[in-house]
Amino acid sequence: MSVSTFFCPSWVDVGAGVLNTLPDIVRPYGNKVFVVMDAFFANHPLKDRIIGLLEGFELEFYTRIQPNPRDNDIDDGALLCRDFGANSIVAIGGGSALDTAKAINIVATNGGGAWDYARRIGETPREITEPLLPLIAIPTTSGTGSEATRYSVITDHITHAKSTIKTDLNFPTRSLVDPDLTVSVPRKTTALTGIDAFAHCFESYIGTKANPFSEMFSLQGMKLFIESIERACEDGTDVEAREKMAMCSTLGGLSITHSATTLPHGIGQALSGVTDAPHGGSIAVCMPEVIRWTLPYGQKKFAEVACMFDPSLKSLPEEAQANALPDILDNLFTKIAGEKMTMRKYGMTEEKIPEVVHTAFYNYKGDLSRHPRVPTEEELTELIRKCL
């Protein structure tokens, strides 16, 4: 696979072996590199590889990364980064590591706490007034597309509310998307992160903010997902499948950068904040039901996506094509994850529904408002109940 480069406004290099360019990229910024890395890699050969690549640089590693990143972990990392006197930040890992690094960058350079910068209905986020450090993003999963987005999703460690820091300053200075780094990712993680990548492409395509530019990324991303996700899950060493999923993830990031996400993410983000469910799983448990609830709104695009998965549907009326999509996705998500995922399996209960609904409306109202059919609080409550 040849290297493909996009400016979004990050420079994004996608291709096998691009990690090896890291020394040349960080060198102009100075000798002190703050490395934010998934805890999984603390005693992993990848850490040794980074140390080898950055020989001669002064390094400080921060590995206190959790799924659904906590604001207090970010604030502690920012203090360490500032005390270290970093010239640049290198983020290595899944979406949580990249989002943590983005938020660390903001807090380290502008002060305050991470939650001060998160957007919520009725509250004004703290303004970013000081320049950020150069940030190089290196994803090791194919999912969030954080290497190509303006978002950093964080969780309040006290209330468990989840929200997003949204700013163009969050775009990494440079992103190195090396599919070789994803080869050892376990099947379940490959499936859940892949579902997230698909959701970015799909939701940005059906949403009311979609435009010809975003649709170009969305359609190609979904095409790559369909071609490669089952292969990547069945055989992690399938290099071609890994390369396609890496590009799918980046295209998903570009898609939501230009037209954002919709109702599945609004529910999924709220669910993972309340129950700490994995992000891809929180999308998988609600997306098929969301589509059933949405129809016939958005029917044309739902039908188009269904036919991408199953070209034999093209002989049927548009309504029948669209109606087939929820079962297609439900069956595929179950197959690649190796089990049927439900909200209850992630700790969701009837009693927690009001909290999820509140979080969705308070912190993710934009996702809800961009969906082809906008729910009321009562409708969202009933929709979530159907997903239990």
Secondary structure, 3 states (H helix, E strand, C coil): CCCEEEECCCEEEECCCHHHHHHHHHHHHCCEEEEEECHHHCCCHHHHHHHHHCCCCEEEEECCCCCCCEHHHHHHHHHHHHHHCCCEEEEEECHHHHHHHHHHHHHHHHCCCHHHHCEECCECCCCCCCCCCCEEEEECCCCCCHHHCCEEEEECCCCCCEEEEECHHHCCCEEEECHHHHCCCCHHHHHHHHHHHHHHHHHHHHCCCCCHHHHHHHHHHHHHHHHHHHHHHHCCCCHHHHHHHHHHHHHHHHHHHHHCCCHHHHHHHHHHHHHCCCHHHHHHCCHHHHHHHHCCCCHHHHHHHHHHHCHHHHHCCHHHHHHHHHHHHHHHHHHHHCCCCCCHHHCCCHHHHHHHHHHHHHHCHHHHHCCCCCCCHHHHHHHHHHHC
